[in-house]
C-alpha cells in the first residue's frame, strides 16, 4: 500500500536538509533562502525494522524487501499562503495529496541561517502554518456548504443533515481548531468529513529540528514544541538535520562510531520514519521463503483477507485461510518445522486480526 508523508514547515527550518538525510541523497536543494524548494521532491524510504534481518538469517533467504514509506519535501509556507502569498497555492495543493504531515519546527539558533520572521519562536511558527491550513480549509468548506444548502432546500432530510454538519464544522474551524479534533457522530458524518479532504484533518507529527547540543540536552524551543504536541495528542521527534546529513555522507562502516561519539544509539531519522509509520496506524507482517523475506504494510486492526490483498487482490478474493507464526516463536524455535512440531503454527480464518510481526502464508483459490 502506498503511504505518503509530507514534510512541511516555514522556509529555512531544515526541511530539505532533513529530506536529503532521510533519503540518503542530495536530490532536494538545501540553500539559505526562502522557497529554494518549489516543486515537491519525493523519496522512498525503508522502515527500520531489525526483525526482517533476523528472519533472513533464519530462513536463509536470497534477499530482503523491507516495508517503505514515501516522503515528500513540500515548499516552505509563509503567512498569507492561503491567499496565494509565496508559493502558497502550490504548497497547499501538495499537502492535500499526502496521508500524513511531518511538521518541521526550527529549534536552533544560527545567525548564518535566516528566519523569515527574524527570530526563533516555535509556538508562533506552528500557529502560522496551522492558521494558513485552517483558512484554506474554510475556503474548501464554503464551497461544500453552498452545494449542501442548495440540496437541503429540496426537503431531503439527509441533505439537511449534511448542510448542518458543514455549518458546525465551519464554526469549529473558525475558532482556530483543527478538523482532526472535530467530533464525528456517525458514519454519514465520517463520510462527509473524508470527502472534504481538509488539510487540517490529516494526522501530524512534529519534528523538532535542533542543533547538536539540543539533541543531547534538549532546549526551551524543543520544550515549547512538546507542550503544544501534548495538548494536541501529537507525537514529537527530535532530530538534528545537520548531523543526520553528515551521518549519511559517511561510509556505512563509520556511522556507528560517529553515533557513539555523539552519545546516540541510532540515527534520529530511524525514530522519525517509525513514528510516521505509526502515525498512520500501520503495522508490519512478514512473508518468508527461500527467495525472499518481505515486510508488508497493513493497517492496525486489519483482518487476514485484507492483509492478503496487500500482496494481490486475488489473494483476498480467493482467501481460504492464513497460516500464522508469531515472530517471537520463529526466532525462539529457529525453523518453521520446529514451530509446527510445537503446535504454534496456527491456521486462521477470515476473522483473524493480524498482529504486528506475524509471519504469514496465505492459502487461496484463484
N, C-alpha and C positions, 0 to 999 in steps of 0.2 A: 504494500500500500504506500502510495506516495505521500510523504509528510514534508511540509514546508514551514520553516520558522523564519520570520523576517527580523532582521537586525535593524532597529530604529533608534532614533535619538536626535539631538540637536547636532549641528555641524561641529566638527573638531572635538568630539567626545571620545574618539578612538574606534569608531565602528569599523572602518575599513581595515585598520591595523588588526583588529580582533578577527575580522573575516579572513584576512590573509593568514593569520596564525591558525585558525580553525581548519582551513582548507590546505594548510601547508603549502601555500602558493603565494604568488605576488600578482594575481590577476586583478585585484582591486587596487586602484590608485589610493595612496595614503599621503596626502600633501597637506601643508599647513595653510589652507584657505577654505572658506565655505564653498560647498557644492562641488567638491572635487569628484564626488560620485554623482553621476547624472542618471545613466541607465543602471538598473539593478544588476549587480554581479551575483551569480549563483554558483554554489559548490556543493557537491555531495560529500557528506562526512560520515564516517563509520561510528557506530555507537560503541564506546568502550565496554567490553564485556569479556572478562578473563575466562568465563565458562566455555566459550567456543574453542579456545586453545586446549583446554583440558579434555574436551570431547574429541578433538582432533587427535590427540595423543592416544586416547583410549581406543578409538575406532581405527586408528592408523589410516585415516582418510587421505586422499590425494591433495585436497585443498580445503580452505575455509572461506565461507562467504558470510561476513558479518551483516547485522542489520544496519540500515543507513537512515539518515535524515538530511534533507536539503536545507541549507541556509541561504538566505537571500539578503544581500547588503543593499539597503534602500537609501536613497538620497536623504541627506540631513534636512530636518524640518525647522522652520522659523515661525515666529509669531506672525499670524496673518495668512498662514498656508491655506486655510480653508477658503480664503478669498483669492487664492492664486499667488500669494507672495512667495518669492523664492522659486522653488520647484514644487510648490505645494500640491498642485493638482496631480502631477506625476507621482509624487510621494504617496499621496493618499490612495490613488488607484492601485499602486503596487501593494500597499498594506492589505487592501481588500482581497488580494489573491493568496494570502498566506493563511496557515492554520493557527499559528500562534505567534506571539511577539516577544522577542528578546530586546527589552528596552535598556540601552546602554546609557549610563549616567556617569558623567565625569566626576571623579572623586580624588583628583590630584591637582596640585598647583605646579604650573610650569610656565614661566614668563615667555618662553620661546614658542609656546603653542597658544594662539589667541583664542579667546572665548567670545562668542557672538554677543554676549551681554556684558562682557567686561570683567566679570568676577565669577568665582565658583560658588554655586548655590544649588545643590541637588533638588531641594524642595521646589524652588522656582522652575528649574529646568523640567522636572516631571510634570508640573502643572501646565507649562506651556504646551508640551506635547499632548497631554490629556485634553486640554481645552480645545485645541485645534481638531482633535479627533471627534470630540463631542459636537462641535459646531458643524462639522461635515455630516455627522450622523443626524443632526437636526434637519439639515437640508434634505437628506435622503428620506427622512421620516415624513417631512411635509408633503413630499410627492406621493408617498404611500397613503398618507392620511386623506389627501384630496380624493384619490381614487376610491378609497373605502367609504368616504362620506357620500359620494355620488351613488354608490351601490346601496347604501343603507336607506336611501330615500325611496327605494322600491318596496320597503317594508320587510325585507328579508331579515329575520332575527339574527342569523349568523353574520350577515354583513354589518348589522348594527353593533354586534359584539366585537367584531374586528375593528370597527371605527373607534369604539370606546377604548379598546386595547391600545391603539396607536396614540390616542389622546393622553392616556395615563403614562405611557412610555415617554411621550414628549415632555410631560411635566417632570418626570424623573430626570431626564437628560438636562432640562432647563435649569435644574437645581445644581448642576455640576456633577451629577452622579453618573457613573459608567453603566452602560447597558448590561454588562455581565452581572451586575448586582440587582437587576430588576426582578422582582418575584414573579415567577411563572405559575399560573393557577391550574392549567390543564393542557391537554395535548394540542388543542387548537392554538392556544397562545404559544406553545413551544414551536409549532409550525410557522406561525406568523413571525415570530422572532427570528427564526432561521432564515426565512425568506427575505428579511430586510437587509441581511448581510452587513449589519452595523459594524463599524470599526472597533467600537468600544465593547463589543460582545466577545471579542477574541481573548483567550487566556494570555496572561502576561507574566514574564519572568524578568525581574530586574537584574541587570549586570552592572555591578559597581566596579568601574574601571579605575584602578588606583595606581600608585607607584609601588616600588619595592618595599618601602617602609610600611605602606598601608597593607600590603599582603601579609607581612609578618606581624604587625602590631595593631592594625586597624587605625581608623581616624574618625574625626567628628563627621566628615562627609558620608562615610560608609554607615555610621550610626544613623544619620538622617534618612538614608535610603531604607535601612532596616525598619525604622519606625513607621515609615509610610507603608512598606510592604506588609508589616504586621497588622496594620489597620485594615488593609485590603485582603488579607489572607493570601498574599502572593509570596513567591519564593525570591530569594536573593542569592546570587553567586558573586563572589569577589574574585576578580582577576586583575592582573597587570598585563595589559595587551602588549606592552613593550617587551616584557620578559618572555611572554609566550611566543612572540615573533622571533626573539633571539634564540629561543629553545628549538624551534622547528628549523632554523637555519644551521643548527649544529648537526654533525653526523650522528646517526641514531645511537651508536655505542657511547657517545659522550654525554648524552642527555641525562642519564641517571646521576652522573657526577655533578652536573650543573644544578639539578634539582636538589641534590644533597647539600651542596654548598649554600643554597638559599634556604635550607631547612624545610623544603617542600617534599611531600610524599609522592605527589603525582602532578602533572600539568593541571592548571586551573581549568583548562578547556575541557578536560575529561568530565569534570563536575558540571560544566555548562551544558555539554551535549546530553549527559544523563538527565539533568534537570529539565531540559527542553523536551526530551522524550517522555519523561514522567508527567510533565505539564499537560500533555495531550491525552493523558490517561492510557498510555500504551505500555505493553509488556512484550516479552520475547518468548517464543517457543523454538525448539530446535528439531531439525531432521538430521539424522546421522547415518552415513553409509560409507562404503569403500571409496566412492568417487568424491564425496564432499560432505562436510558438516556445514549446515546453513542455519543462520538465525533468521527467523521470520517475525515480522511485526504484526501484532494484533491488539485490538483494544482490550482493556481490562473488563472482565465480565463476559467476554465472547464465549459462545458455545462451540463445540467441536466442529460442526459443519461450517461455521463462519471462519474458523481458523483454516480449515481445508481449502476454502475459497481463496485464501490469500495465495496459495500455491497455484490453483487453477479453478475456474468456476465449475468445471466438470467434476472436480472432487466433491464440491458441495452438492451438486445435482444428484450424483450417484452415490452419495455417502452411505456406507454400511455401518462402519464402526471405526474407532480410533484405538490403536494400541499405544498405551502411555507408560513411560518410565519417568519417575521423578529424578531430576538431575542428581540429587544427593545420593540416591540409591545406585545410580550408574557409576558415580565416582567411587563410592564405597565398595561396590562389588566388582568393578572393573570391566565386566563383559555383559552383553545382553543375555547370554546363556545363563550366567550366574544369577542375574536378576530374575529371569524366568523360573529357574530352579527354586529360588527363594519365594516364589509366589508373588513377586512385586511388579510383574508386568501386567498391567490392568487393561481389560477390554472395556471401552466406554462407548456409550451410545450418543444419540443426538442431543441429549440434555446435559451432557458433561460440560462443565465450565472450565475452560483452560486456565491453568495456573502458570505464573512466570517460571520459566526454566524447564517446563515439560519437554521431554524428548518424545516425539510423536511419529507414528506411522499410520497412514490412513488406508483403509480398505474401502473400495468403491466399485460401482458398476458404471461403465461408460454407456 
